[in-house]
Amino acid sequence: MGSIQYDGLITRFEDRLLSHLQIIIVQKLMREEAFLMSWKDSVSVGDGRTSIWISPQTTITFKFLGSRVPAINKEWLQRLGESANSTTGLIVTTEDGDLAVAEATGPHYPGNLRPN
């Protein structure tokens, strides 16, 4: 399981998903486009959802657990790209279209907070 590190937030995704996200995110940032990215939180951080604003001005790091680059699914990449270009922003989904679950941690992330 790899991670995206962005503005003090570390978000863990499976390497295959992370490879697809990297392509979409880099394409957007190369075009100087800011966008919203959202995912479903794991139960360990509250079982809600998280959205972050990604802009070209902030450093982003992709860390992969494995050393091999997985095969890229062009249809999945297309769906993620269409999502990233929509008004809802990049909704992180699995290859079969379900919402992807991620665990995020960081000094500014209140992921362990639950509503009263």
Biotite code that builds the C-alpha atoms (Angstrom):
import biotite.structure as struc

atoms = struc.array([
    struc.Atom([0.000, 0.000, 0.000], chain_id="A", res_id=1, res_name="MET", atom_name="CA", element="C"),
    struc.Atom([1.476, 3.291, -1.122], chain_id="A", res_id=2, res_name="GLY", atom_name="CA", element="C"),
    struc.Atom([0.666, 6.845, -0.159], chain_id="A", res_id=3, res_name="SER", atom_name="CA", element="C"),
    struc.Atom([0.150, 10.375, -1.348], chain_id="A", res_id=4, res_name="ILE", atom_name="CA", element="C"),
    struc.Atom([1.758, 13.013, 0.840], chain_id="A", res_id=5, res_name="GLN", atom_name="CA", element="C"),
    struc.Atom([0.254, 16.448, 0.356], chain_id="A", res_id=6, res_name="TYR", atom_name="CA", element="C"),
    struc.Atom([0.352, 19.490, 2.637], chain_id="A", res_id=7, res_name="ASP", atom_name="CA", element="C"),
    struc.Atom([1.109, 17.406, 5.753], chain_id="A", res_id=8, res_name="GLY", atom_name="CA", element="C"),
    struc.Atom([-1.558, 14.801, 4.970], chain_id="A", res_id=9, res_name="LEU", atom_name="CA", element="C"),
    struc.Atom([-0.533, 11.216, 4.258], chain_id="A", res_id=10, res_name="ILE", atom_name="CA", element="C"),
    struc.Atom([-3.219, 9.189, 2.485], chain_id="A", res_id=11, res_name="THR", atom_name="CA", element="C"),
    struc.Atom([-2.747, 5.476, 1.859], chain_id="A", res_id=12, res_name="ARG", atom_name="CA", element="C"),
    struc.Atom([-4.028, 3.782, -1.297], chain_id="A", res_id=13, res_name="PHE", atom_name="CA", element="C"),
    struc.Atom([-3.275, 0.451, -2.937], chain_id="A", res_id=14, res_name="GLU", atom_name="CA", element="C"),
    struc.Atom([-0.313, 0.791, -5.333], chain_id="A", res_id=15, res_name="ASP", atom_name="CA", element="C"),
    struc.Atom([-2.390, -0.030, -8.428], chain_id="A", res_id=16, res_name="ARG", atom_name="CA", element="C"),
    struc.Atom([-4.931, 2.669, -7.613], chain_id="A", res_id=17, res_name="LEU", atom_name="CA", element="C"),
    struc.Atom([-2.142, 5.068, -6.661], chain_id="A", res_id=18, res_name="LEU", atom_name="CA", element="C"),
    struc.Atom([-0.490, 4.583, -10.070], chain_id="A", res_id=19, res_name="SER", atom_name="CA", element="C"),
    struc.Atom([-3.715, 5.586, -11.807], chain_id="A", res_id=20, res_name="HIS", atom_name="CA", element="C"),
    struc.Atom([-4.211, 8.563, -9.475], chain_id="A", res_id=21, res_name="LEU", atom_name="CA", element="C"),
    struc.Atom([-0.654, 9.710, -10.109], chain_id="A", res_id=22, res_name="GLN", atom_name="CA", element="C"),
    struc.Atom([-1.275, 9.893, -13.851], chain_id="A", res_id=23, res_name="ILE", atom_name="CA", element="C"),
    struc.Atom([-4.492, 11.901, -13.424], chain_id="A", res_id=24, res_name="ILE", atom_name="CA", element="C"),
    struc.Atom([-3.078, 14.239, -10.771], chain_id="A", res_id=25, res_name="ILE", atom_name="CA", element="C"),
    struc.Atom([0.132, 14.922, -12.698], chain_id="A", res_id=26, res_name="VAL", atom_name="CA", element="C"),
    struc.Atom([-1.842, 15.659, -15.879], chain_id="A", res_id=27, res_name="GLN", atom_name="CA", element="C"),
    struc.Atom([-3.989, 18.192, -14.020], chain_id="A", res_id=28, res_name="LYS", atom_name="CA", element="C"),
    struc.Atom([-1.011, 19.850, -12.336], chain_id="A", res_id=29, res_name="LEU", atom_name="CA", element="C"),
    struc.Atom([0.985, 20.020, -15.579], chain_id="A", res_id=30, res_name="MET", atom_name="CA", element="C"),
    struc.Atom([-1.915, 22.057, -16.989], chain_id="A", res_id=31, res_name="ARG", atom_name="CA", element="C"),
    struc.Atom([-1.759, 24.301, -13.883], chain_id="A", res_id=32, res_name="GLU", atom_name="CA", element="C"),
    struc.Atom([-5.265, 23.159, -12.864], chain_id="A", res_id=33, res_name="GLU", atom_name="CA", element="C"),
    struc.Atom([-6.403, 23.029, -9.248], chain_id="A", res_id=34, res_name="ALA", atom_name="CA", element="C"),
    struc.Atom([-9.101, 20.516, -8.359], chain_id="A", res_id=35, res_name="PHE", atom_name="CA", element="C"),
    struc.Atom([-10.926, 18.717, -5.559], chain_id="A", res_id=36, res_name="LEU", atom_name="CA", element="C"),
    struc.Atom([-10.112, 15.076, -4.732], chain_id="A", res_id=37, res_name="MET", atom_name="CA", element="C"),
    struc.Atom([-12.393, 12.967, -2.509], chain_id="A", res_id=38, res_name="SER", atom_name="CA", element="C"),
    struc.Atom([-12.392, 9.439, -1.078], chain_id="A", res_id=39, res_name="TRP", atom_name="CA", element="C"),
    struc.Atom([-14.171, 7.308, 1.501], chain_id="A", res_id=40, res_name="LYS", atom_name="CA", element="C"),
    struc.Atom([-12.399, 7.104, 4.861], chain_id="A", res_id=41, res_name="ASP", atom_name="CA", element="C"),
    struc.Atom([-11.537, 3.773, 6.398], chain_id="A", res_id=42, res_name="SER", atom_name="CA", element="C"),
    struc.Atom([-13.310, 2.766, 9.593], chain_id="A", res_id=43, res_name="VAL", atom_name="CA", element="C"),
    struc.Atom([-10.062, 3.380, 11.511], chain_id="A", res_id=44, res_name="SER", atom_name="CA", element="C"),
    struc.Atom([-10.325, 7.134, 10.842], chain_id="A", res_id=45, res_name="VAL", atom_name="CA", element="C"),
    struc.Atom([-14.055, 7.633, 11.225], chain_id="A", res_id=46, res_name="GLY", atom_name="CA", element="C"),
    struc.Atom([-15.733, 5.958, 8.235], chain_id="A", res_id=47, res_name="ASP", atom_name="CA", element="C"),
    struc.Atom([-16.749, 9.273, 6.662], chain_id="A", res_id=48, res_name="GLY", atom_name="CA", element="C"),
    struc.Atom([-15.269, 10.884, 3.599], chain_id="A", res_id=49, res_name="ARG", atom_name="CA", element="C"),
    struc.Atom([-12.480, 13.345, 2.971], chain_id="A", res_id=50, res_name="THR", atom_name="CA", element="C"),
    struc.Atom([-11.977, 15.968, 0.264], chain_id="A", res_id=51, res_name="SER", atom_name="CA", element="C"),
    struc.Atom([-8.809, 17.947, -0.371], chain_id="A", res_id=52, res_name="ILE", atom_name="CA", element="C"),
    struc.Atom([-8.060, 20.842, -2.689], chain_id="A", res_id=53, res_name="TRP", atom_name="CA", element="C"),
    struc.Atom([-5.008, 20.091, -4.831], chain_id="A", res_id=54, res_name="ILE", atom_name="CA", element="C"),
    struc.Atom([-3.269, 23.001, -6.485], chain_id="A", res_id=55, res_name="SER", atom_name="CA", element="C"),
    struc.Atom([-0.056, 23.369, -8.485], chain_id="A", res_id=56, res_name="PRO", atom_name="CA", element="C"),
    struc.Atom([1.489, 25.466, -5.681], chain_id="A", res_id=57, res_name="GLN", atom_name="CA", element="C"),
    struc.Atom([1.695, 22.617, -3.167], chain_id="A", res_id=58, res_name="THR", atom_name="CA", element="C"),
    struc.Atom([4.267, 19.832, -3.211], chain_id="A", res_id=59, res_name="THR", atom_name="CA", element="C"),
    struc.Atom([2.842, 16.344, -3.638], chain_id="A", res_id=60, res_name="ILE", atom_name="CA", element="C"),
    struc.Atom([4.740, 13.070, -3.155], chain_id="A", res_id=61, res_name="THR", atom_name="CA", element="C"),
    struc.Atom([3.725, 9.630, -4.376], chain_id="A", res_id=62, res_name="PHE", atom_name="CA", element="C"),
    struc.Atom([5.283, 6.754, -2.400], chain_id="A", res_id=63, res_name="LYS", atom_name="CA", element="C"),
    struc.Atom([4.770, 3.224, -3.690], chain_id="A", res_id=64, res_name="PHE", atom_name="CA", element="C"),
    struc.Atom([5.293, 0.123, -1.578], chain_id="A", res_id=65, res_name="LEU", atom_name="CA", element="C"),
    struc.Atom([6.153, -2.050, -4.574], chain_id="A", res_id=66, res_name="GLY", atom_name="CA", element="C"),
    struc.Atom([8.907, -1.400, -7.092], chain_id="A", res_id=67, res_name="SER", atom_name="CA", element="C"),
    struc.Atom([7.004, -2.519, -10.202], chain_id="A", res_id=68, res_name="ARG", atom_name="CA", element="C"),
    struc.Atom([4.724, -0.215, -12.142], chain_id="A", res_id=69, res_name="VAL", atom_name="CA", element="C"),
    struc.Atom([1.362, -1.992, -12.505], chain_id="A", res_id=70, res_name="PRO", atom_name="CA", element="C"),
    struc.Atom([-0.445, -2.338, -15.815], chain_id="A", res_id=71, res_name="ALA", atom_name="CA", element="C"),
    struc.Atom([-2.609, 0.694, -16.516], chain_id="A", res_id=72, res_name="ILE", atom_name="CA", element="C"),
    struc.Atom([-6.297, 0.144, -17.228], chain_id="A", res_id=73, res_name="ASN", atom_name="CA", element="C"),
    struc.Atom([-7.205, 2.763, -19.852], chain_id="A", res_id=74, res_name="LYS", atom_name="CA", element="C"),
    struc.Atom([-10.949, 2.568, -19.122], chain_id="A", res_id=75, res_name="GLU", atom_name="CA", element="C"),
    struc.Atom([-10.391, 3.139, -15.394], chain_id="A", res_id=76, res_name="TRP", atom_name="CA", element="C"),
    struc.Atom([-8.008, 5.975, -16.188], chain_id="A", res_id=77, res_name="LEU", atom_name="CA", element="C"),
    struc.Atom([-10.648, 7.507, -18.465], chain_id="A", res_id=78, res_name="GLN", atom_name="CA", element="C"),
    struc.Atom([-13.305, 7.341, -15.707], chain_id="A", res_id=79, res_name="ARG", atom_name="CA", element="C"),
    struc.Atom([-10.955, 8.897, -13.145], chain_id="A", res_id=80, res_name="LEU", atom_name="CA", element="C"),
    struc.Atom([-9.995, 11.617, -15.633], chain_id="A", res_id=81, res_name="GLY", atom_name="CA", element="C"),
    struc.Atom([-13.624, 12.438, -16.404], chain_id="A", res_id=82, res_name="GLU", atom_name="CA", element="C"),
    struc.Atom([-14.294, 12.650, -12.684], chain_id="A", res_id=83, res_name="SER", atom_name="CA", element="C"),
    struc.Atom([-11.313, 14.966, -12.137], chain_id="A", res_id=84, res_name="ALA", atom_name="CA", element="C"),
    struc.Atom([-12.609, 17.284, -14.864], chain_id="A", res_id=85, res_name="ASN", atom_name="CA", element="C"),
    struc.Atom([-16.148, 17.402, -13.456], chain_id="A", res_id=86, res_name="SER", atom_name="CA", element="C"),
    struc.Atom([-17.616, 19.890, -10.997], chain_id="A", res_id=87, res_name="THR", atom_name="CA", element="C"),
    struc.Atom([-17.492, 17.242, -8.238], chain_id="A", res_id=88, res_name="THR", atom_name="CA", element="C"),
    struc.Atom([-13.747, 16.815, -8.683], chain_id="A", res_id=89, res_name="GLY", atom_name="CA", element="C"),
    struc.Atom([-11.779, 13.587, -8.638], chain_id="A", res_id=90, res_name="LEU", atom_name="CA", element="C"),
    struc.Atom([-13.844, 10.989, -6.804], chain_id="A", res_id=91, res_name="ILE", atom_name="CA", element="C"),
    struc.Atom([-11.411, 8.153, -6.073], chain_id="A", res_id=92, res_name="VAL", atom_name="CA", element="C"),
    struc.Atom([-12.911, 4.856, -7.179], chain_id="A", res_id=93, res_name="THR", atom_name="CA", element="C"),
    struc.Atom([-11.679, 1.318, -7.506], chain_id="A", res_id=94, res_name="THR", atom_name="CA", element="C"),
    struc.Atom([-11.277, -0.403, -10.839], chain_id="A", res_id=95, res_name="GLU", atom_name="CA", element="C"),
    struc.Atom([-14.823, -1.795, -10.620], chain_id="A", res_id=96, res_name="ASP", atom_name="CA", element="C"),
    struc.Atom([-16.283, 1.667, -9.923], chain_id="A", res_id=97, res_name="GLY", atom_name="CA", element="C"),
    struc.Atom([-16.835, 1.418, -6.158], chain_id="A", res_id=98, res_name="ASP", atom_name="CA", element="C"),
    struc.Atom([-15.715, 4.243, -3.891], chain_id="A", res_id=99, res_name="LEU", atom_name="CA", element="C"),
    struc.Atom([-12.106, 3.668, -2.854], chain_id="A", res_id=100, res_name="ALA", atom_name="CA", element="C"),
    struc.Atom([-11.385, 3.514, 0.859], chain_id="A", res_id=101, res_name="VAL", atom_name="CA", element="C"),
    struc.Atom([-8.278, 5.246, 2.180], chain_id="A", res_id=102, res_name="ALA", atom_name="CA", element="C"),
    struc.Atom([-6.662, 5.940, 5.507], chain_id="A", res_id=103, res_name="GLU", atom_name="CA", element="C"),
    struc.Atom([-5.376, 9.473, 5.982], chain_id="A", res_id=104, res_name="ALA", atom_name="CA", element="C"),
    struc.Atom([-3.225, 10.821, 8.785], chain_id="A", res_id=105, res_name="THR", atom_name="CA", element="C"),
    struc.Atom([-1.449, 14.067, 9.463], chain_id="A", res_id=106, res_name="GLY", atom_name="CA", element="C"),
    struc.Atom([-1.060, 16.925, 11.917], chain_id="A", res_id=107, res_name="PRO", atom_name="CA", element="C"),
    struc.Atom([-4.005, 18.889, 10.485], chain_id="A", res_id=108, res_name="HIS", atom_name="CA", element="C"),
    struc.Atom([-6.270, 15.914, 9.799], chain_id="A", res_id=109, res_name="TYR", atom_name="CA", element="C"),
    struc.Atom([-9.094, 15.327, 12.287], chain_id="A", res_id=110, res_name="PRO", atom_name="CA", element="C"),
    struc.Atom([-9.817, 11.871, 10.866], chain_id="A", res_id=111, res_name="GLY", atom_name="CA", element="C"),
    struc.Atom([-10.456, 10.366, 14.278], chain_id="A", res_id=112, res_name="ASN", atom_name="CA", element="C"),
    struc.Atom([-13.219, 12.843, 15.108], chain_id="A", res_id=113, res_name="LEU", atom_name="CA", element="C"),
    struc.Atom([-16.731, 11.502, 15.121], chain_id="A", res_id=114, res_name="ARG", atom_name="CA", element="C"),
    struc.Atom([-19.903, 13.628, 15.120], chain_id="A", res_id=115, res_name="PRO", atom_name="CA", element="C"),
    struc.Atom([-21.706, 13.953, 18.474], chain_id="A", res_id=116, res_name="ASN", atom_name="CA", element="C"),
])
